[in-house]
Amino acid sequence: MIKTRKGVSPVIAVLLLIAIAVATGILVYVWVTGLAGTLQQSGGQQVTEQVELLAYDWSSTDTLTLHLKNTGGIDVVIEKVYIDGEDVSSSVTEPGEFSSSGLTLSVGSTNHIKITNLTGYTAGTSHIVKIVTKTGGVFTFTVVAGRSG
């Protein structure tokens, strides 16, 4: 009495495994492509905002002038200025419209921010200046008190 078993032949089993692997690969590819596209598109303002410090003048330790250029793809509205973590936005005297609505830098334009009445800064010491935009972008620069650069 010979028992015969019927099952899937090895050739069909291999073909099924290959089909499952290809289908899984296609699903992973579609998922990764969709995720990468979402990440590229959702960068928002932070990716397209770019502010460059062209020069600064801090030759008098109580007045700092920053010369800034918008090198990004959209207009930037500078809302706050910090030196070593201290908000000095209220000390901005030029341009006059800065205190009420911030400073708008159009694409490709340059402008300056003059900060006066600075105290406690020693000539020759370096300080971190942070520029914060209305959309939350942060641009950090290092400047040296008592010098221009």
C-alpha positions as CSV (number, residue, x, y, z in Angstrom):
1,M,0.0,0.0,0.0
2,I,1.7,3.0,-1.3
3,K,0.5,6.3,-0.1
4,T,0.8,9.1,-2.5
5,R,0.9,12.7,-1.2
6,K,0.0,15.5,-3.3
7,G,1.6,18.9,-2.7
8,V,3.0,21.9,-4.4
9,S,5.8,21.2,-6.7
10,P,9.1,22.8,-5.9
11,V,9.0,24.9,-9.1
12,I,5.6,26.4,-8.3
13,A,6.8,27.0,-4.7
14,V,9.8,29.0,-5.9
15,L,7.6,31.0,-8.3
16,L,5.2,31.9,-5.5
17,L,8.1,33.0,-3.2
18,I,9.5,35.2,-6.0
19,A,6.0,36.8,-6.7
20,I,5.6,37.5,-2.9
21,A,9.1,39.1,-2.7
22,V,8.4,41.3,-5.8
23,A,5.1,42.4,-4.5
24,T,6.6,43.3,-1.1
25,G,9.4,45.2,-2.8
26,I,6.9,47.2,-4.9
27,L,4.9,48.1,-1.7
28,V,8.1,49.2,0.1
29,Y,9.2,51.3,-2.9
30,V,5.8,53.1,-3.2
31,W,5.8,53.8,0.6
32,V,9.4,55.2,0.6
33,T,8.8,57.3,-2.5
34,G,5.7,58.8,-1.0
35,L,7.5,59.5,2.3
36,A,10.5,61.1,0.5
37,G,8.1,63.3,-1.5
38,T,6.3,64.4,1.6
39,L,9.5,65.3,3.4
40,Q,10.8,67.3,0.4
41,Q,7.6,69.3,0.1
42,S,6.9,69.9,3.8
43,G,10.2,71.8,4.5
44,G,8.2,75.0,4.5
45,Q,9.6,78.4,5.1
46,Q,12.6,77.2,7.0
47,V,14.1,75.6,3.9
48,T,13.5,78.6,1.6
49,E,14.5,81.3,4.1
50,Q,18.1,82.2,4.0
51,V,19.7,85.2,5.7
52,E,23.4,86.0,5.2
53,L,25.5,88.3,7.4
54,L,27.5,90.3,4.9
55,A,29.3,92.5,7.4
56,Y,29.0,94.0,10.8
57,D,30.3,97.1,12.7
58,W,30.8,96.8,16.4
59,S,33.7,99.2,16.6
60,S,31.9,101.1,19.4
61,T,31.0,98.6,22.0
62,D,27.6,100.2,22.6
63,T,26.4,100.1,19.0
64,L,26.2,97.1,16.7
65,T,25.2,97.4,13.0
66,L,24.4,94.2,11.1
67,H,24.4,94.2,7.3
68,L,22.1,91.4,6.1
69,K,21.2,89.9,2.8
70,N,18.2,87.7,1.9
71,T,19.8,84.9,-0.3
72,G,16.7,82.6,-0.1
73,G,13.7,82.1,-2.3
74,I,11.1,84.1,-0.4
75,D,10.8,87.4,1.5
76,V,12.0,87.2,5.1
77,V,10.5,89.1,8.0
78,I,13.0,89.5,10.9
79,E,11.1,89.6,14.1
80,K,13.6,89.3,16.9
81,V,17.3,89.8,17.5
82,Y,19.2,88.2,20.3
83,I,22.8,88.6,21.5
84,D,24.1,85.8,23.7
85,G,20.4,84.8,24.4
86,E,19.3,88.2,25.5
87,D,16.5,89.8,23.4
88,V,17.8,93.2,22.1
89,S,15.0,93.8,19.7
90,S,13.8,96.8,21.7
91,S,17.2,98.4,21.2
92,V,17.0,98.4,17.4
93,T,16.9,102.0,16.3
94,E,17.3,101.5,12.5
95,P,15.3,100.8,10.5
96,G,12.5,102.6,12.3
97,E,9.8,100.2,11.2
98,F,11.6,97.2,12.9
99,S,10.0,97.8,16.3
100,S,6.4,97.6,15.1
101,S,6.3,95.0,12.3
102,G,9.8,93.6,12.0
103,L,12.2,94.1,9.1
104,T,11.2,92.7,5.7
105,L,14.1,91.6,3.5
106,S,12.9,91.0,-0.1
107,V,14.5,88.3,-2.1
108,G,18.0,89.3,-3.0
109,S,17.9,92.6,-1.1
110,T,20.2,93.9,1.6
111,N,19.4,95.9,4.6
112,H,20.9,96.8,8.0
113,I,19.9,96.6,11.6
114,K,21.4,99.1,14.0
115,I,21.3,98.1,17.7
116,T,22.2,100.8,20.2
117,N,22.5,101.2,24.0
118,L,24.4,98.0,24.4
119,T,26.1,97.6,27.7
120,G,28.3,95.0,29.3
121,Y,30.2,94.0,26.2
122,T,34.0,94.0,26.4
123,A,36.0,94.8,23.3
124,G,37.7,91.7,21.8
125,T,35.1,89.2,23.0
126,S,33.0,87.1,20.7
127,H,29.2,86.9,20.9
128,I,26.5,84.9,19.3
129,V,23.8,86.9,17.4
130,K,20.6,85.1,16.6
131,I,18.1,86.5,14.0
132,V,14.6,85.0,14.4
133,T,12.1,85.3,11.6
134,K,8.3,85.6,11.8
135,T,8.0,82.0,10.6
136,G,10.4,80.7,13.3
137,G,13.6,80.5,11.2
138,V,16.8,81.0,13.3
139,F,20.0,82.3,11.8
140,T,23.1,82.4,14.0
141,F,26.2,84.5,13.6
142,T,29.4,85.1,15.6
143,V,30.5,88.7,16.0
144,V,33.4,90.3,18.0
145,A,32.7,93.3,20.1
146,G,35.0,96.3,19.3
147,R,35.6,95.2,15.7
148,S,34.0,95.3,12.2
149,G,33.9,92.4,9.9
